[in-house]
């Protein structure tokens, strides 16, 4: 089996936080921050996983790993998760106290158990992954990992053939990535893995996911305040506020819904210039954040991001659950590199972590390699250089 790389982006919610819980529309896009995996064969009969971002470096004998019998929908996933297999893999992995490590390992081995062909069972392979995405920041790091895993195992076992159309490849990868997300999270929405697989942007409502094909790539400064966010706590606080003031909060949720719908419509207005589109997008950022303040989910650290960016003429909003976590700052096309650097310096002085990135780029991809790549080179070289290599095949 020739060596190859797989890659997939994280995701960011643009508009609709919290309102989506009440059946409203939200929009999300793929981040320029990505995970990248290296897959190559081994000379022994083991499967190794090297994931420095979650401090996982383990190997398992192929002979010790379970394999599932084929089912009707093969190679698409079976209709239900296999609880017995999960229990078995937990015993094999035996990393119960290290949640991120154990979940990542079990997700990899769970998909391997279902997809492994006879040829793959007669050899070992290395699976290594690096990511630009901070773990646990609400940016879809687990979904990005899951898509890399799904793409890798489908590629290894020969299911992503040149004859297969890209739509089928995306569907196959996405369905298996959703299985990995179920292993990691239990009951995910499917939004994160869909954005990571498809790229671009989507609108979603009550489990319905709609791609936005006319979405234009946008530049953002993504700021991680490093304030731990607790999604369940923030969702519960909004629910309490709505229970106390339904006549006030329900119209706020409706307004947030209208913002998401306006975002969808904005990119279909072909009579707008790029500058006009960015100006209106910035207005939506301002309005959405103000409404989220009304829901009580902002935080002093997020307001500090808003204060600093506003002084330099840029607009920011929280993204995700709020109460900490991350903020998005729109970088218009006319903003100079000096202004962006100045904001990064000011935010860094507050102890925040900044990433200059894009939203709306490509989804899952595969890059065949002409020869094996030394593990040290993969782990130590500039990750953006790996993502920028020529020859990536995206399922777009």
N, C-alpha and C positions, 0 to 999 in steps of 0.2 A: 504493500500500500504506500503510495507516495505521500510525503508529508504535506500538510496544508495548514493554513490559518483560517479561523472563522472570526467574525466580528459582528457586534450588534450594539445599538445605542441605548442610553438610558432614556427616561422620559421626564417631562415636566408638565404640570398642569398650568395652562395659560389662564383660563377663566372657569368659574363655576364651583370653586371649593365650597364644601358644606351644602350648598344648594342641591348638589347632585344626590345627596343622601335622601332628599325629599322628592325625588323623581324629576328634578330639573336637568337641563342640558349643561354639560361641561365640555371643555375643549382641552386637548393635550397634544403635545408635539414631541418628536424625537430630538434628543440632545446631541450636540456635537461630541460630548463626552461619551466614550465607548468602552466596552470590554473587548479584549482580543485574546483568542485562544490559539495555542499551538498544539497540533496533534501529529504524532509520528510513532512508528512501530518501535517495539523493543525487541531485543534478542532473546529475552526470557519470557515465560508465560505469566506475566503479571500485568496488572493495570495500575498505573500510578497517577496520582492527582497532586499537582503542585499549584497551590493557590496562595501566594504570599499575602494578598490583601486580607485573608481571614486566617493566616498562619496554619494552613493545611499543607502537609507534605506526607502523604501516605501511599502505600502500595498494597495491593491485594492479589493473591494467586487467582488466576482465571478459574482454576479447578474448584475453588472454594465459593465461587459466586453463583447464585441461583439463576436459572434461565426459564422464561415462561414459554408454555406451549402456544402455538399459533391460534389466533381467533379469527372470526369471520371478517372483521374490518381490516386486518393486517395489510399494509404497514401503518394504517391509521390507528390511533389509540383505541383500546377497548372501551366500552361505555361506562365502566365503573373503575374506581381505584381499587387496587389489590391490598387490602389491609394486612393480610397475612404476610405478603412479601415485604411490606414496610416494616413490620415487626422483625422479620428475619434480618433485614438489612441493618436495622438499628443494633442488633446483636453483633453483626459482623463489623460494622463501623466502630461501635463502642466508644463514642465520643459524646456521651449524653450531656456532660457538663459544659461543653463548648458548642453552644447552639449554632452559631453561624457555620462553624466547621462541619459539624455533623450533618446539618441540613444540606449543605453543598455536596458533601460526599454521597449522602443517601440519594439525592436527586440524580446525580450522575449514574450511580449503580442501578437505580430503579429503571431509568431509560435503557441502560445497557441490557438489563435482564429481559426487557420486552423486545428490543430491536436486534440483538446480536444474531448474526447469521453463522452458519457452520464455519465459514472461512475466518471470520473474526474470532470465533472461539478457539481457533487453532494458532493464535498469535497474541502477543501482548502489545499494549500501546501506552504511550505517555500522553496525558492530558494536562496542559498547563494553561493558566489564564491570568491575565493582568487586567486591571481596570483603572480608568481615570475617574470613576464615579465614587464619591464618598459613600461608605456603607451606612445604612440606617438614616439617610438624610431625606428620604421620600423622593428619590430621583430614579427609582426603578433599577437599582443595582442588582437585585436578585433576578428580576425579569431579564435584564441584559445577560446575566450569567446563564439563565435557563435557556435563552435563545442560542447562545454559543454552544451549550451542551447539546441541545436538540439538533442544531445544524451539524455539529461534529459527528454525532452518532448516526444520523441519517446519511451523511457523506461516507463515513467509514463503511457502512453496510450496503452501500450502493443504491440507495433509494433516491438520491438527487441526481438523476441521469441527465445528460445533455439533451435528450429527446423530450424531457418533461418541460411543460410550459411553466413560466415563472409563477403564475397564479396558483397552480397546483403545488409548486415548491413552497410558496409562502404559506399556503393552507396547511400543508404537512408539518412544516417547521413550527407554525403557530400552535397547532393542536398538541404537539409533543412538548413544546415549551410551557403550555398551560398545565400539562401533567406535572412537569417539574415544579412549577409554581404552586401546585396543590400540595406537593410533597413539602415544600418550604413553608407555605403559609396556611394550608388547610382549606380555606375557602376564599381564594382570590377572585377579583372581579373579572379578570381576563383583559383588562384595559392595558396594563403595563406590558405584558408580553405581546399584545397586538401592535402597540406602538413600536416596540423594539424590533418586531419582525418586519412590519410594513414600512416603517419610517414615515416621514412626512408628518401629517397632523390628522387627528380624528375628533369627531364629536361623539359623545356617548350619553345615553339616557336609559335608565332602567335595564341595563344589560344589553342594549342595542348599541352597536358600534358602527359609526358611519365615517369612512375615510373622507378627507377633504382634499380632493385632487388638485384644486387650484391654489392651495396654500403656498405662499412664497416664503422661502427661507429668510429668517430674521436673525439679527445679531443681538446677543444679550450678554450682560455681565451677571453671572450667577453667584450669589453671595451666601455662603454657609455661615450663619451666625454662631454656630457651634453650641447654641442653646438647645439642650435636648428637647425634642418634641414628643408629645404623647398624644397620638391621634385619637385614641378612645376617650381621653379626658376632654379634648377639645370638642369632639362630637357630642359628648354628654352635656357639656356646658351650653352648647348651642341649643340642644333639645330642651334644657331647663329654661333658657331664656325664651324660647318659643312657647313653652307651656305657660309661662307667666304673662307673656305679651303677644298672643297669637295675632291680634289685629295689627301689630306693628311689624313683627318678624316675618309673617307670611308675605307681605308686600316687598320686604327686603329680598326674600328668596326669589320672588317673581322677577324682581329687577335684575338679580344676578343671572337668572335664566335668560333674560332679554339681552344681557351683555354677551353671553355665549352665542346666542342666535345672531347677534350683530357681528360677532367675530366671523361666524360662518359666512354671512352675507357679504362682509367686507371684501373678501378675496374673490368674490364673483362679480364685483363692480369693475368692469374692464375700462370704464371711462375715468377711473382715478389714476393719477400719476403715482409713482412710487412714494414721493414725498407726502402727498395727500393721504395715502394709505397708512404710512407710518405715523402721521400726525393723529389720525383717527384712532389707530391702534393704541397710541399713547394715552389718548383721552379715555379709552376703555380701561386701561390699566389704572388710571387715577380713580375712576368711578368705582371699579370693582374693589379696589383696596379700601376705599371709604366705606363701602357697604360691609366689608369684612370686619372693619373696626366696629361697626354697629352690631355685628354678631358677637363681638367680644373675643375675637381670636387673634388679634395682633399681639405684639410684645414690644417692650422698649427697645430691644435690639433691632427688631424689624423697622421700628420707627426711626432709629438712628440711620439705618441704610437709606430710608426715604429722605431724611434730612440732608445727608451728605450728597446724595445724587441730585436732589432738587436744587441745591446751591450751585451745581454745575450744569443745570438746565436739562436734566434727565429725569425720567419717570420710572418709579419702581412700585412693585406690589409683592406681598407675600405669595408664596406658592406652596400648595399642600395644606396640611391641617392647621398651620399657624401655631401660635404659642411658643415661637422659636423656629428652629429649622432654617429654611432658605427663603431668599428674596430674589426676584427677577428685576433687572434694570434693562430697559430697551435701549439699544445703541443705534440711533438713527444713522443713515448713510452719511450725513454731513458732520458727524461727530469725529473730531480728530483723535489720533492715537495719543496725543499729549493729554487730552481731557480724560480719556479712558485710563491712562496710567495714573493721572492725578487722583481719580476716584479710587483706584485700586490701592494707592498708597494710604489715603485717608481711611478706607475701610480696614486695611491691614493694621493700621495703628490702633483700631478698636478691638483687635484680636480676631477679626473675621477672616474667613478663607474665601478667596475670589477666583473664579474661573471665567475667562473670556471664551464664549462658545457661541454656537449657532443653534437654532431650533428649526426643524423641518427637513433635515438631511436624510440620507439613505438608511434603510433598515438592515436586515441580516445580509451577510455576504460571506463568500468563500474565496480564498486566494491559494491556488495550488502552488507548491514550491518545487523547484527543480531538484533540490537536494535537501537532506536533513539540515535543520538549523540547530546549532549548539544551544543547549538550554541556557547557558550563561549569557549568550548573546541575546536571546529572547527576553530574559528577565532583566537585563541591564541596559539594553539599548533604549533610545528615546521612543516611547510608545507611539507618539504621533508620527514618527517616521515609518513605523510598521503600518499604520492606518493609511499612510499616504503612498505606499508602494503601488506601482502600476500592476494591473491585472486583476484587481478585485472584481468579482462577479456578484452583483447585487440582484436580489429577486424583485426588481421593480418593473 
